Amino acid sequence: MIERMIAGIKLALGLHHPARNLAVFPDDIFIVSYPKSGNTWTRFLMANLVYPEKSPDFANINRVIPDPEALSKRTLARLARPRIIKSHQYFDPRYRRVVYVVRDPRDVALSQYHFHIKRTLIDDSYPIQRFVERFVAGETSPYASWGENVAGWVATRYNAPGFLLLRYEDMMTNTQAELAKVAAFLQLNASPERLAEAVERSSAERMRVMEKTQARKWTSTRNTRQDIPFVRTAKPGNWKTELPQAAIERIETAWGPLMRWLGYPAGPSNNGEGIASVLETVSK
Amino acid sequence: MIYGIRQILKYLAGTDIAGRSLAVRPDDTFLVSYPRSGNTWTRFLIANLLHPGEPVTFANIEYLVPDTEAQSSRHLKRIPGPRFIKSHEYFDHRYPRVIYIVRDPRDVVLSYYDFQRKYQQIADCYPLEPYVSDFVNGRLSSADWGTWAENVASWIATRHNRKNFLLLRYEDMIADTPGELLRIADFLEHKTSPRELDQVIERSSAERMRELEERQSDLWVSTKNKRKDIPFIGTASAGDWRSKLPAASVLEIETAWGPLLRFLNYELATNEGLRAAREVRELYSR
């Protein structure tokens, strides 16, 4: 009851963080991904591409590319439009223009494991195998499981004009070419120089430097362990050496077909056929 | 502003519509479909299956299988578990156990067209063809559920072939009601007999539901204060689109959703669906 009262008063004043209940405008553009899939990097790439004059850093990124989990309803409603909004939400039909970033779930699991240690949600000695079991069950994140988040967006929007699917791994291999896709999606006439500049200003090295000085100015790193960085290895394929075989098998068993559809080579498992069966059918 | 204050007062009193902010419990079962896809019929089937002692009517259905989009948070909170809840929501990862009913969108759109005129959400003279375009492109005044394809694909892509998810086709339910009802009973781990199933089907028949609607339309939240000249219970049949839907509208639906229709084993009447599937393959071939 007290909780409801407090929530009610916050609602009345517009001070609550709307998260999934964000009031969406038809011209909003969303950067969506499952957590630990390159969302922050994409956020900086787009911020540096679209708003270079604002010199995006960790101190102002929440306002440049707003996060409905970190800002109040009132603040969000007053931002200039069209807004470019950061999100981890699973499918929401109100989002009409979506850049969706997907990453190999084996690397996502590993990255989330380290992030949970940084946030002191688990301690250093927490067994990774147990974490992966919970990751597959969707228990480590409020944004549904990796498979539910990815399949929910891709199956509903794969051929919609307002949807751009990017793979983190492709962005790593050829950042400028993938950013050019984003520019085209935004109908932005960006010269190669402008693209290169945005890529340079969003590099992992530069983000690491910024994190060192600004970690306490950003909601996502404030009140977390400072001995573990937020911007971690920033490279694909760590799972091959760092994830135990049983954990790899667990992930491939759960989402093998969906992973293969996305171009992530996965073992021979055909379990979890359901998640990808729509995609496999529509694309064959 | 006034609207905002009213919403907040409602929220504090618990009289706000539960909808998507429903507090989900681990033992809940959800009956989900896009609107006009046989949800009310299935609601009656399930309620009659689980409550053989009291024939289900429009006066008690909101207690037996409540509607999260028509009832308050308080009403739903007071329903004892395990609850069976009706919903039209697109994918919600919190729903632990789901029966999802899908119906051929070419029939759904015809039924929705009548329904939205009944609810006076569109004018009587609004032509069918632009209505179908609105339906396909997510421009209906009741757009909260996503488009038909978004709603269906969001559930199937995330939950199909998983345990705790049962996919039913309305057309199969029409063609073989006892067979599909038995699948529901198995899914709910509810022991039953052929005689019981017959009674459930009888008590949930379109004729009986039409009779109930005539007598009780003012007792039910979904028909109260709505036009009486258009019934809530529609034709309760499959395949009307073949004679009633304009060819251009069939083409528009199949062009947009051909691949998903094919996946659900709905026969395509045009070549556009297959063409759409080919284009998708080209778009995503690596």
Chai-1 contact restraints between the chains, C-beta under 6 A:
chainA,res_idxA,chainB,res_idxB,connection_type,confidence,min_distance_angstrom,max_distance_angstrom,comment,restraint_id
A,G8,B,I8,contact,1.0,0.0,6.0,A-B,restraint_1
A,G8,B,Y11,contact,1.0,0.0,6.0,A-B,restraint_2
A,G8,B,L12,contact,1.0,0.0,6.0,A-B,restraint_3
A,L11,B,I8,contact,1.0,0.0,6.0,A-B,restraint_4
A,A12,B,I8,contact,1.0,0.0,6.0,A-B,restraint_5
A,F91,B,F91,contact,1.0,0.0,6.0,A-B,restraint_6
A,F91,B,S154,contact,1.0,0.0,6.0,A-B,restraint_7
A,P93,B,Y90,contact,1.0,0.0,6.0,A-B,restraint_8
A,P93,B,G146,contact,1.0,0.0,6.0,A-B,restraint_9
A,P93,B,E150,contact,1.0,0.0,6.0,A-B,restraint_10
A,A144,B,H93,contact,1.0,0.0,6.0,A-B,restraint_11
A,E148,B,H93,contact,1.0,0.0,6.0,A-B,restraint_12
A,E148,B,T158,contact,1.0,0.0,6.0,A-B,restraint_13
A,A151,B,A157,contact,1.0,0.0,6.0,A-B,restraint_14
A,A151,B,T158,contact,1.0,0.0,6.0,A-B,restraint_15
A,G152,B,F91,contact,1.0,0.0,6.0,A-B,restraint_16
A,G152,B,S154,contact,1.0,0.0,6.0,A-B,restraint_17
A,G152,B,T158,contact,1.0,0.0,6.0,A-B,restraint_18
A,A155,B,A153,contact,1.0,0.0,6.0,A-B,restraint_19
A,A155,B,A157,contact,1.0,0.0,6.0,A-B,restraint_20
A,T156,B,E150,contact,1.0,0.0,6.0,A-B,restraint_21
A,T156,B,A153,contact,1.0,0.0,6.0,A-B,restraint_22
A,T156,B,S154,contact,1.0,0.0,6.0,A-B,restraint_23
A,N159,B,V280,contact,1.0,0.0,6.0,A-B,restraint_24
A,G263,B,R286,contact,1.0,0.0,6.0,A-B,restraint_25
A,E273,B,N161,contact,1.0,0.0,6.0,A-B,restraint_26
A,G274,B,H160,contact,1.0,0.0,6.0,A-B,restraint_27
A,G274,B,N161,contact,1.0,0.0,6.0,A-B,restraint_28
A,G274,B,R162,contact,1.0,0.0,6.0,A-B,restraint_29
A,V278,B,A153,contact,1.0,0.0,6.0,A-B,restraint_30
A,V278,B,I156,contact,1.0,0.0,6.0,A-B,restraint_31
A,V278,B,A157,contact,1.0,0.0,6.0,A-B,restraint_32
A,V278,B,F263,contact,1.0,0.0,6.0,A-B,restraint_33
A,T281,B,F263,contact,1.0,0.0,6.0,A-B,restraint_34
A,V282,B,P259,contact,1.0,0.0,6.0,A-B,restraint_35
A,V282,B,A277,contact,1.0,0.0,6.0,A-B,restraint_36
A,V282,B,V280,contact,1.0,0.0,6.0,A-B,restraint_37
A,S283,B,V280,contact,1.0,0.0,6.0,A-B,restraint_38
A,S283,B,R281,contact,1.0,0.0,6.0,A-B,restraint_39
A,S283,B,Y284,contact,1.0,0.0,6.0,A-B,restraint_40
